[in-house]
Amino acid sequence: MDNYIRHAFKMKLKSGFEKEYKKRHDEIWPELSTLLSETGISDYSIFLDEETLILFAVQKLHKDFNKEVLPNHPLVKKWWSYMADIMETNSDNSPKEKPLVEVFHLD
């Protein structure tokens, strides 16, 4: 684990799109999965709180992960556009994210 940092954040799903969100991620583009792995993201999970429609994401980032690479990559921008109709987004279609602070961890 020394080579990785756990990173957690939350996003918000629009009402009525729970099944569509899951479907799109079940069918995630292989080239996007490869890009995420190649840039240093692993062990990536997203959970949905069905009462609030809050999406909770947690991932491991390699210690050399560069957070500037993905937001500028054309494939990521294409994915954001694809997802923008079912999530709360910023003006550039990126999902509105709020980082979460780790307060406990048990290995």
C-alpha positions in Angstrom: 0.0 0.0 0.0 3.0 2.3 0.4 2.9 3.0 -3.3 -0.7 4.1 -3.2 -2.9 6.7 -1.7 -6.6 6.0 -1.1 -8.8 8.8 -2.5 -12.5 9.1 -1.9 -15.1 11.6 -3.2 -18.8 12.0 -3.7 -20.9 13.0 -6.7 -24.6 13.3 -7.3 -26.9 11.3 -9.6 -30.0 12.8 -11.1 -33.3 11.3 -10.0 -34.5 8.4 -12.0 -31.2 7.4 -13.5 -30.0 4.8 -11.0 -30.3 1.9 -13.5 -28.9 3.8 -16.4 -25.8 4.9 -14.4 -25.1 1.3 -13.4 -25.7 0.1 -17.0 -23.2 2.6 -18.4 -20.6 1.6 -15.9 -21.2 -2.1 -16.5 -20.4 -1.3 -20.1 -17.5 1.1 -19.5 -15.4 1.6 -22.6 -12.4 -0.8 -22.5 -10.1 2.1 -23.6 -11.3 4.2 -20.7 -10.6 1.4 -18.2 -7.1 1.0 -19.8 -6.5 4.8 -19.5 -7.5 4.8 -15.8 -5.2 1.9 -15.1 -2.3 3.3 -17.1 -2.5 6.7 -15.3 -2.3 5.1 -11.9 -5.9 4.4 -10.7 -6.7 1.0 -9.3 -9.2 -0.7 -7.0 -11.8 1.8 -8.1 -15.4 1.4 -6.7 -18.5 3.6 -6.8 -21.4 3.1 -4.4 -24.8 4.6 -4.6 -26.9 5.8 -1.6 -30.3 5.2 -3.0 -32.0 7.5 -0.5 -30.0 10.6 -1.4 -28.6 9.6 -4.9 -25.1 10.4 -3.6 -22.4 8.5 -5.4 -19.5 7.6 -3.2 -16.3 6.7 -5.0 -13.1 5.3 -3.6 -9.9 4.4 -5.5 -6.3 3.8 -5.1 -4.0 6.3 -6.7 -0.4 5.4 -7.4 1.9 7.8 -5.5 3.1 9.2 -8.9 -0.5 9.9 -10.1 -0.8 13.2 -11.8 -4.2 14.7 -11.3 -3.8 17.0 -14.2 -3.6 14.3 -16.9 -7.2 12.8 -16.9 -9.3 16.0 -17.0 -7.4 17.1 -20.1 -7.6 13.8 -21.9 -10.0 13.7 -24.9 -11.4 10.2 -23.9 -12.2 11.5 -20.4 -13.9 14.5 -21.8 -16.0 12.3 -24.1 -17.0 10.1 -21.1 -18.0 13.2 -19.2 -20.2 14.3 -22.1 -21.7 10.9 -22.2 -22.6 10.9 -18.5 -23.6 14.6 -18.2 -27.3 14.0 -18.8 -27.6 11.7 -15.7 -25.3 13.5 -13.2 -24.8 16.9 -11.6 -22.0 18.4 -13.6 -19.8 21.5 -14.0 -20.0 23.7 -17.1 -17.3 21.5 -18.8 -19.4 18.4 -18.2 -17.0 17.1 -15.5 -19.0 15.6 -12.6 -19.4 17.8 -9.6 -17.1 16.2 -7.0 -16.5 16.8 -3.4 -13.4 15.2 -1.8 -14.0 13.2 1.4 -11.7 13.2 4.4 -10.6 9.8 5.7 -11.3 9.5 9.4 -10.7 5.8 9.9 -9.0 2.9 8.1 -8.5 -0.7 9.0 -6.3 -3.0 7.0 
